[in-house]
Each structure stands twice: as C-alpha cells, then as structure tokens.
Amino acid sequence: MGEVRNLALRIAPGLAYSGALAVMAILLAGVMNKHVAISPLILAIVIGMVFRNVTGLPERFRAGAEFSLKRILRLAIILLGLKLSISEIAHIGGRGLIVVIASVVLTLMFSIWLGRRAGVSEELAALIGTGVSICGASAVIAVGGVINARDRNIAFAIATVTLFGTVAMFTYPVMAKILGLSNLLYGVWAGASIHEVAQVVAAGYAVSDASGNVATVIKLSRVVLLAPVAMILGILFARKEAEGVSFRSVPIPYFVLGFVAMIFINSIGILPGSISKMLVRIDDILLAVAMAAMGLNTSFKDLKDVGMLPFYVGLAAWMFIAGLSYAMATLLY
C-alpha cells in the first residue's frame, strides 16, 4: 500500500496538469466548432506544447505527464474499440475493403521506403506512415508505444500528420466540387485518405450527409487496421534490435489486443447502450489527457533538431495516399 500511495502522490500533479489542459482543449473545441470543425485532440496537443515551451515543465509534473502519455493513452486506445463494430466494417463491402487495405499498406511501405532514400530514420518514417495511413495522432502514439519510439520522433510525426490532415480537411470539400464527385465517390476518397477521424467527419459532412456517412464508415475501417499494423511493426522492430528474436520473445502490446476485444464486445451488444455511450465519452476525455501530456513532453528545440526531411516525407506520404485512394475509388466506384 505504501508503494501505491507514493506512486499516486508522485503522478498526481502531472496527471492533474494534463487533465486540466485536456478540459481546456475540450471546452475550447466546443466553442470553436460553432465556426470551424477542429478536434479537441489536436487542440490538446497544441495547448500542451505551448505550455511546455513557454513555461517549461517543472520536475514535479514530469512523472504524471509521463504516466498520462503511456498508461492513460493505452487505456484510451482499448476503449477506442467501442466506437467500432463488425457490422460497420462489413457494411462498406469488398470494394471498400480493397481501397482501405491497399491505401494503408502501400502508404506505410512508401513512407518507410522514401524515408530510407531521404536519410530519415526508419522509426520516424514508420510513425509518419502509420499516422498518415491509419488514424493520425492516435495511431502514431499507439505504434510508438509498441516499437518503443523516441518521444521526439513521436511528437514530430504527430505534428506532421496533424498539419497535413488539417489542410486536407479544408481542401477536400473544395476539390469535390471542382471535380464533380458523387457523394459515394467523395465519401470513399475522404474516408480512405484523410488522417484523423474528426477531420474525416468534418470533411465528409461538409459536402452532404450521404458522403459523411460513407466517409465515416471507411475511416473507421482504417482504424481497425491499427491492431495488426501495430503488432507487425512491433515484431519487425524488435527483430531489428535483437537478431534471432522469435515471435514468442516479442512483448505483446496487450492494449492493442484489448482494442480488438472491445470491437467484438461492441459488436455482440453485451454492454447496455447507456454504459457504452458513457465509456465512449470517458474515452474522448482520456485521449485528450494523453494528447495534452504528449504536448507537455514535446520540446520545440527537439523538433527543430529533427530537421525538415521528415516533414517532406510526411508531405509525400499524404500526396501518395490521396492520389492512390482517389485512383482506386474512381476505378472501383
């Protein structure tokens, strides 16, 4: 009991600090969303970064911020599975799955390949590719935890995919009108290539309810690929660090397995609707707390030290998934 009490006292200040910034981000997003759609997760990261780099991060807050980034996030990722169901994934059909799987796999491979050619670390290139191809900041942090990525690489990848995802959120509806896309085609394209779930929802429903519904289902199908991608990257990076490592010796990311378990629980409907909705709301708060903690752990100096090459890799990855998913959606739909 003494150890638990000491741990609680050690993490409490930083946990409360991260929580306060998360609440600030959620409230601010609620006000801003009356005028422009923006994710509270993005705001939480930005607010955390501002506080870290303007006021610094006192020692008493460090343990709690680290706890929020590592432990709270893993719990949030597990609960994220309650937003998905097997029926939603099946609803998009075979053509949609082809677009989703091809976009995710090929974009991730392209990012790692381009990173090698550009002299960017494989770890950072994989994080950028994961964020671009799956679900933005949440995917970056989830995979970063599995492969034990450096914090500054995680932060840079988040900053990169958030920037280009935000640009996509505003430009896609305009492109839909210019290109004369149908609701179905636009929904598939937006859902298969924009980074964050919130950005997809904003861009999808900006055109029509029909396109928004399609975009959301396609996007959530990308999110479910987080589990296998995280597992595979965890195994590959573990093998690179230790030659001859076997599958059994690779640490199992139980939070990813928990994510999959929540999808099945949500699909079979064993949780009452009120409890499921409550857990989803709690999850939104936990994700915001984790993102605020990521901001608190991010130094602009560290980001500057990474250089501009990873930024260009992120730009190229975004253009790649946008072009690939548009071509496939046009061909199949």
C-alpha positions as CSV (number, residue, x, y, z in Angstrom):
1,M,0.0,0.0,0.0
2,G,2.9,2.3,0.8
3,E,4.3,2.0,-2.7
4,V,0.9,2.6,-4.3
5,R,0.5,5.7,-2.2
6,N,3.9,7.0,-3.1
7,L,3.3,6.4,-6.8
8,A,-0.1,8.2,-6.6
9,L,1.5,11.2,-4.9
10,R,4.3,11.3,-7.5
11,I,2.0,11.2,-10.5
12,A,-0.9,13.3,-9.2
13,P,0.4,16.8,-10.0
14,G,1.3,15.9,-13.6
15,L,-1.9,13.9,-14.1
16,A,-3.9,16.8,-12.8
17,Y,-2.0,19.2,-15.0
18,S,-2.6,17.1,-18.1
19,G,-6.2,16.7,-17.2
20,A,-6.7,20.5,-16.8
21,L,-5.2,21.2,-20.2
22,A,-7.4,18.4,-21.7
23,V,-10.5,20.0,-20.2
24,M,-9.4,23.4,-21.6
25,A,-9.0,21.9,-25.1
26,I,-12.4,20.2,-25.0
27,L,-14.1,23.4,-23.9
28,L,-12.3,25.5,-26.5
29,A,-13.1,23.0,-29.2
30,G,-16.7,23.2,-28.2
31,V,-16.7,26.9,-28.8
32,M,-14.6,26.8,-32.0
33,N,-16.7,24.1,-33.6
34,K,-19.6,26.5,-33.9
35,H,-17.5,28.3,-36.5
36,V,-14.9,25.7,-37.7
37,A,-14.5,22.0,-37.1
38,I,-11.5,21.1,-35.1
39,S,-10.6,18.1,-33.0
40,P,-10.1,18.6,-29.2
41,L,-7.2,16.1,-29.5
42,I,-5.4,18.5,-31.8
43,L,-6.1,21.4,-29.5
44,A,-4.9,19.4,-26.5
45,I,-1.5,18.7,-28.2
46,V,-1.1,22.3,-29.2
47,I,-2.0,23.7,-25.8
48,G,0.3,21.2,-24.1
49,M,3.1,22.2,-26.5
50,V,2.5,25.9,-25.8
51,F,2.6,25.5,-22.0
52,R,5.7,23.3,-22.2
53,N,7.7,25.6,-24.4
54,V,6.6,28.9,-22.8
55,T,6.6,28.0,-19.1
56,G,8.7,24.8,-19.2
57,L,7.8,21.5,-17.4
58,P,8.7,21.6,-13.7
59,E,10.1,18.4,-12.2
60,R,7.0,17.8,-10.1
61,F,4.8,17.5,-13.2
62,R,7.1,15.1,-15.2
63,A,6.1,11.8,-13.7
64,G,2.4,12.4,-14.1
65,A,2.8,13.7,-17.6
66,E,4.8,10.6,-18.4
67,F,2.1,8.4,-16.8
68,S,-0.6,10.1,-18.8
69,L,1.3,9.7,-22.0
70,K,2.0,6.0,-21.5
71,R,-0.7,4.4,-19.3
72,I,-3.7,6.6,-19.8
73,L,-3.2,6.5,-23.5
74,R,-3.2,2.7,-23.6
75,L,-6.5,2.6,-21.7
76,A,-7.9,5.1,-24.1
77,I,-6.9,3.1,-27.1
78,I,-8.6,0.0,-25.7
79,L,-11.8,1.9,-25.2
80,L,-11.5,3.3,-28.7
81,G,-12.7,-0.1,-29.9
82,L,-16.2,0.7,-28.6
83,K,-16.6,3.1,-31.5
84,L,-16.3,0.3,-34.0
85,S,-18.4,-2.8,-34.8
86,I,-18.0,-5.7,-37.2
87,S,-21.2,-4.8,-38.9
88,E,-19.9,-1.3,-39.7
89,I,-16.8,-2.7,-41.2
90,A,-18.8,-5.3,-43.3
91,H,-21.2,-2.5,-44.5
92,I,-18.6,-1.0,-46.8
93,G,-18.3,-4.2,-48.9
94,G,-15.4,-5.8,-50.7
95,R,-14.6,-2.8,-52.8
96,G,-14.3,-0.5,-49.9
97,L,-12.1,-3.0,-48.1
98,I,-9.8,-3.2,-51.1
99,V,-9.4,0.6,-51.1
100,V,-8.8,0.7,-47.4
101,I,-6.3,-2.1,-47.1
102,A,-4.3,-1.1,-50.2
103,S,-4.2,2.5,-49.1
104,V,-2.9,1.7,-45.6
105,V,-0.4,-1.0,-46.6
106,L,1.0,0.8,-49.7
107,T,1.2,4.2,-48.0
108,L,3.1,2.7,-45.0
109,M,5.5,0.9,-47.3
110,F,6.0,4.0,-49.4
111,S,6.8,6.1,-46.3
112,I,9.4,3.7,-45.0
113,W,10.9,3.4,-48.5
114,L,11.1,7.1,-49.0
115,G,12.4,7.7,-45.5
116,R,15.3,5.3,-46.3
117,R,16.0,7.1,-49.5
118,A,15.9,10.5,-47.8
119,G,18.1,9.5,-44.9
120,V,15.2,9.7,-42.3
121,S,15.3,7.1,-39.5
122,E,13.2,4.1,-40.2
123,E,11.4,4.6,-36.8
124,L,10.3,8.1,-37.7
125,A,9.3,7.2,-41.3
126,A,7.2,4.3,-39.9
127,L,5.5,6.6,-37.4
128,I,4.7,9.2,-40.1
129,G,3.4,6.4,-42.4
130,T,1.3,5.0,-39.7
131,G,-0.3,8.3,-38.8
132,V,-1.0,9.2,-42.5
133,S,-2.4,5.8,-43.4
134,I,-4.4,4.9,-40.3
135,C,-5.8,7.4,-37.8
136,G,-3.4,10.3,-37.3
137,A,-2.0,11.1,-33.8
138,S,-3.7,8.2,-32.1
139,A,-2.1,5.7,-34.4
140,V,1.3,7.4,-34.1
141,I,1.3,7.2,-30.3
142,A,-0.1,3.7,-30.3
143,V,2.6,2.3,-32.6
144,G,5.2,4.5,-30.9
145,G,4.4,2.7,-27.7
146,V,4.7,-0.7,-29.3
147,I,8.1,-0.1,-31.0
148,N,9.4,2.0,-28.1
149,A,9.9,5.0,-30.3
150,R,11.7,8.1,-29.0
151,D,9.4,10.9,-27.7
152,R,10.7,13.5,-30.1
153,N,10.1,11.2,-33.1
154,I,6.5,10.6,-31.9
155,A,6.0,14.4,-31.5
156,F,7.4,15.2,-34.9
157,A,5.2,12.6,-36.6
158,I,2.1,13.9,-34.8
159,A,2.9,17.5,-35.8
160,T,3.4,16.4,-39.4
161,V,0.3,14.3,-39.9
162,T,-1.8,16.8,-38.0
163,L,-0.7,19.6,-40.2
164,F,-1.4,17.8,-43.5
165,G,-4.6,16.3,-42.1
166,T,-5.9,19.8,-41.3
167,V,-5.0,21.0,-44.8
168,A,-6.9,18.0,-46.3
169,M,-10.0,18.7,-44.1
170,F,-10.3,22.2,-45.6
171,T,-9.3,21.4,-49.2
172,Y,-11.2,18.1,-49.9
173,P,-14.7,19.6,-49.9
174,V,-13.5,22.2,-52.4
175,M,-11.9,19.5,-54.6
176,A,-15.2,17.5,-54.5
177,K,-17.0,20.5,-56.1
178,I,-14.2,21.2,-58.6
179,L,-14.0,17.5,-59.7
180,G,-17.8,17.0,-59.6
181,L,-17.5,13.9,-57.4
182,S,-20.6,11.9,-56.4
183,N,-21.4,11.5,-52.7
184,L,-20.3,7.9,-52.8
185,L,-17.0,8.5,-54.5
186,Y,-16.1,11.5,-52.4
187,G,-17.0,9.7,-49.2
188,V,-14.8,6.8,-50.1
189,W,-11.9,9.1,-51.1
190,A,-12.1,11.3,-48.0
191,G,-12.5,8.3,-45.6
192,A,-9.6,6.4,-47.2
193,S,-7.1,9.3,-47.2
194,I,-7.7,12.0,-44.5
195,H,-5.8,11.3,-41.3
196,E,-7.9,12.0,-38.1
197,V,-11.4,10.6,-37.5
198,A,-12.6,14.1,-36.6
199,Q,-11.1,15.5,-39.8
200,V,-12.8,12.9,-41.9
201,V,-16.2,13.6,-40.2
202,A,-15.8,17.3,-40.8
203,A,-14.7,17.0,-44.4
204,G,-17.3,14.3,-45.2
205,Y,-20.4,16.1,-43.8
206,A,-19.2,19.4,-45.3
207,V,-20.4,18.0,-48.7
208,S,-23.5,16.1,-47.7
209,D,-24.9,13.7,-45.1
210,A,-24.6,10.8,-47.5
211,S,-20.9,11.4,-48.2
212,G,-20.3,11.9,-44.5
213,N,-21.8,8.6,-43.6
214,V,-19.7,6.8,-46.3
215,A,-16.5,8.6,-45.2
216,T,-17.0,7.8,-41.6
217,V,-17.5,4.0,-42.2
218,I,-14.5,3.9,-44.5
219,K,-12.4,5.8,-41.9
220,L,-13.4,3.5,-39.1
221,S,-12.4,0.5,-41.2
222,R,-8.9,2.1,-41.4
223,V,-8.8,2.5,-37.7
224,V,-9.4,-1.2,-37.1
225,L,-6.2,-1.9,-39.0
226,L,-4.3,-0.2,-36.2
227,A,-4.2,-3.6,-34.3
228,P,-2.5,-5.7,-37.0
229,V,-0.2,-2.9,-38.1
230,A,1.0,-2.2,-34.6
231,M,1.6,-5.9,-34.0
232,I,3.5,-6.4,-37.2
233,L,5.7,-3.3,-36.7
234,G,6.4,-4.3,-33.1
235,I,7.7,-7.7,-34.3
236,L,9.7,-6.2,-37.1
237,F,11.4,-3.5,-34.9
238,A,12.1,-6.0,-32.1
239,R,13.8,-8.3,-34.6
240,K,16.0,-5.4,-35.8
241,E,17.1,-4.6,-32.3
242,A,17.9,-8.2,-31.4
243,E,18.9,-10.7,-34.1
244,G,17.2,-14.1,-34.0
245,V,14.3,-12.9,-31.8
246,S,11.3,-15.2,-32.0
247,F,7.7,-14.3,-32.2
248,R,7.2,-15.5,-28.6
249,S,10.0,-13.2,-27.3
250,V,8.4,-10.1,-28.7
251,P,6.5,-8.2,-26.0
252,I,2.7,-8.4,-26.7
253,P,1.0,-5.0,-26.8
254,Y,-1.9,-6.0,-24.7
255,F,-3.7,-2.7,-25.2
256,V,-3.9,-3.4,-28.9
257,L,-5.5,-6.8,-28.2
258,G,-7.8,-5.0,-25.8
259,F,-8.8,-2.7,-28.7
260,V,-9.8,-5.7,-30.8
261,A,-11.7,-7.2,-27.8
262,M,-13.7,-4.0,-27.4
263,I,-14.7,-4.2,-31.1
264,F,-16.1,-7.7,-30.5
265,I,-17.8,-6.6,-27.3
266,N,-19.4,-3.7,-29.1
267,S,-20.5,-5.9,-32.0
268,I,-22.3,-8.5,-29.9
269,G,-24.0,-5.9,-27.8
270,I,-23.4,-7.3,-24.4
271,L,-23.0,-3.8,-23.0
272,P,-26.1,-1.7,-22.4
273,G,-26.3,1.3,-24.7
274,S,-26.0,3.8,-21.8
275,I,-22.9,2.3,-20.5
276,S,-21.3,2.1,-23.9
277,K,-22.0,5.8,-24.6
278,M,-20.6,6.7,-21.2
279,L,-17.4,4.8,-21.9
280,V,-17.0,6.4,-25.3
281,R,-17.3,9.9,-23.6
282,I,-14.8,8.8,-21.0
283,D,-12.5,7.6,-23.8
284,D,-12.7,11.0,-25.5
285,I,-11.5,12.6,-22.3
286,L,-8.7,10.1,-21.7
287,L,-7.5,10.6,-25.3
288,A,-7.4,14.4,-24.7
289,V,-5.5,13.9,-21.5
290,A,-2.9,11.7,-23.3
291,M,-2.6,14.2,-26.1
292,A,-2.1,17.1,-23.7
293,A,0.6,15.0,-22.0
294,M,2.3,14.5,-25.3
295,G,2.3,18.2,-25.8
296,L,3.9,18.7,-22.4
297,N,6.6,16.2,-23.3
298,T,7.4,18.0,-26.6
299,S,10.2,20.5,-26.9
300,F,10.3,22.7,-30.0
301,K,14.0,22.5,-29.8
302,D,13.9,18.8,-30.2
303,L,11.6,19.1,-33.1
304,K,13.9,21.6,-34.8
305,D,16.8,19.2,-34.3
306,V,15.0,16.6,-36.3
307,G,15.2,18.7,-39.5
308,M,13.0,19.3,-42.5
309,L,13.5,15.9,-44.3
310,P,10.8,14.1,-42.2
311,F,8.4,16.9,-43.0
312,Y,8.9,16.3,-46.7
313,V,8.4,12.6,-46.1
314,G,5.0,13.4,-44.5
315,L,4.0,15.7,-47.3
316,A,4.9,13.0,-49.9
317,A,3.0,10.3,-47.9
318,W,-0.1,12.5,-47.8
319,M,0.0,13.1,-51.5
320,F,0.6,9.4,-52.1
321,I,-2.4,8.2,-50.1
322,A,-4.6,11.0,-51.6
323,G,-3.6,10.1,-55.2
324,L,-3.8,6.3,-54.6
325,S,-7.1,6.3,-52.9
326,Y,-8.7,8.6,-55.4
327,A,-7.5,6.5,-58.3
328,M,-8.8,3.3,-56.7
329,A,-12.1,4.8,-55.7
330,T,-12.6,6.1,-59.2
331,L,-11.7,2.8,-60.7
332,L,-13.9,0.7,-58.3
333,Y,-16.9,3.0,-57.9
